[in-house]
């Protein structure tokens, strides 16, 4: 008969912030990667910096890609450490991923597109539908991430702290 593994809630709570930051970095890196791959490279809708030459736009895309890569790799180092410590808390990590990805997308859609005007989603089209979908999906991701974090905290509060038995 296999014994169900005991969840180490004390360890999870101790590393809750690290789980959250691993998720935030991963979500940020993942959404930035998807943005750059789909909208910059495949669809050619814009570059990271569109207010100059094509060459400078390509360099800015390269720097943007490096940023997304380093955020993702950094997140995976944190995940590896959490797994080694038996402290990976999936709900907190996924909540962080949604918050990080949504926050990046909302920052991109509001600050970079509207305030700084370094690029738009597309050019020569009505931007309102694009802005609504882009920023709306960011808000949905952030809200879903916050709900997951709330659920994780309720799980931790509602679970009796059980120490594993030593045979």
C-alpha positions in Angstrom: 0.0 0.0 0.0 1.4 3.3 -1.0 1.4 6.1 1.5 0.2 9.5 0.3 3.1 12.0 0.6 2.6 14.5 3.4 2.6 18.1 2.1 5.3 20.1 3.9 3.2 23.3 4.6 5.8 24.8 6.9 8.4 24.6 4.1 6.0 26.0 1.5 5.0 29.0 3.7 8.7 29.6 4.5 9.4 29.9 0.7 6.1 31.5 -0.4 7.8 34.7 -1.5 10.4 32.8 -3.5 7.6 30.8 -5.2 5.8 34.0 -6.0 8.9 35.7 -7.5 9.8 32.6 -9.5 6.3 32.7 -11.0 6.4 36.5 -11.6 9.7 36.3 -13.4 8.6 33.3 -15.5 5.3 34.9 -16.4 7.0 38.1 -17.3 9.7 36.3 -19.4 7.1 34.0 -21.1 4.7 36.8 -22.1 7.6 39.0 -23.3 8.8 36.0 -25.4 5.4 35.4 -26.9 5.0 39.2 -27.7 8.4 39.4 -29.4 8.0 36.1 -31.3 4.4 36.6 -32.5 4.0 40.3 -32.9 7.6 41.4 -33.7 9.0 38.5 -35.7 6.1 36.5 -37.2 3.5 39.1 -37.8 5.9 42.1 -38.3 3.4 44.4 -36.6 6.0 46.4 -34.7 9.5 46.5 -33.2 10.3 47.2 -29.6 11.4 50.7 -30.6 9.7 52.0 -33.7 10.8 55.6 -33.7 14.1 55.1 -35.5 15.7 53.0 -38.2 15.0 49.4 -39.0 18.5 48.5 -37.7 17.9 50.2 -34.4 14.5 48.5 -34.2 16.2 45.1 -34.7 18.8 45.9 -32.0 16.0 46.9 -29.6 14.2 43.6 -30.4 17.4 41.7 -29.6 17.7 43.4 -26.2 14.1 42.8 -25.5 14.6 39.1 -26.4 17.6 38.9 -24.1 15.6 40.4 -21.2 12.8 37.8 -21.7 15.4 35.0 -21.8 17.2 36.1 -18.7 13.9 36.5 -16.8 12.8 33.0 -17.8 16.2 31.4 -17.0 16.3 33.2 -13.6 12.9 31.9 -12.8 13.9 28.4 -13.6 16.9 28.6 -11.3 14.5 29.6 -8.5 12.2 26.7 -9.4 15.1 24.3 -9.3 16.1 25.5 -5.9 12.5 25.3 -4.6 12.2 21.7 -5.9 15.4 20.8 -4.2 14.1 22.1 -0.9 10.7 20.4 -1.4 9.1 23.8 -1.3 7.6 24.3 -4.8 4.1 25.5 -4.2 2.3 25.2 -7.6 -0.7 27.5 -6.8 1.6 30.3 -5.7 4.0 29.8 -8.6 1.1 29.8 -11.2 -0.5 32.8 -9.5 2.8 34.6 -9.8 3.1 33.5 -13.5 -0.3 35.0 -14.3 0.5 38.2 -12.3 3.9 38.6 -13.9 2.6 38.0 -17.4 -0.4 40.2 -16.9 1.6 43.0 -15.4 4.1 43.0 -18.2 1.3 43.1 -20.8 -0.5 45.9 -19.0 2.7 47.9 -18.7 3.4 47.3 -22.4 -0.1 48.2 -23.4 -0.4 51.4 -21.3 3.1 52.8 -20.6 5.0 51.7 -23.7 2.1 52.0 -26.2 0.2 55.1 -24.9 2.5 57.1 -22.5 5.9 56.7 -24.0 4.6 55.9 -27.5 7.7 53.8 -28.4 5.5 51.5 -30.5 1.9 50.5 -31.0 0.4 47.1 -31.4 -0.3 47.8 -35.1 -0.1 50.7 -37.4 -2.7 52.1 -39.9 -5.7 50.4 -38.2 -8.2 51.3 -35.6 -6.3 50.6 -32.4 -9.3 50.5 -30.0 -10.2 46.8 -30.5 -6.5 45.8 -30.2 -6.0 47.9 -27.0 -9.2 46.5 -25.4 -8.1 42.9 -26.1 -4.5 43.5 -25.1 -5.1 45.4 -21.9 -8.3 43.4 -21.1 -6.5 40.1 -21.3 -3.8 41.5 -19.0 -6.3 42.5 -16.4 -7.9 39.0 -16.6 -4.5 37.4 -16.1 -3.7 39.6 -13.1 -7.2 38.9 -11.5 -6.8 35.1 -12.1 -3.3 35.2 -10.5 -4.6 37.1 -7.5 -7.4 34.5 -7.1 -4.9 31.7 -7.2 -2.8 33.3 -4.5 -5.9 33.8 -2.4 -6.8 30.2 -2.8 -3.3 29.1 -1.9 -3.4 31.1 1.3 -6.7 29.6 2.2 -5.3 26.1 1.6 -2.4 26.8 3.9 -4.7 28.2 6.7 -7.2 25.4 6.4 -4.7 22.6 6.6 -3.7 21.1 9.9 0.1 21.2 10.3 1.0 17.5 10.2 4.6 16.5 10.8 5.8 13.4 8.9 6.1 10.3 11.1 9.5 8.9 11.6 9.4 5.1 11.7 
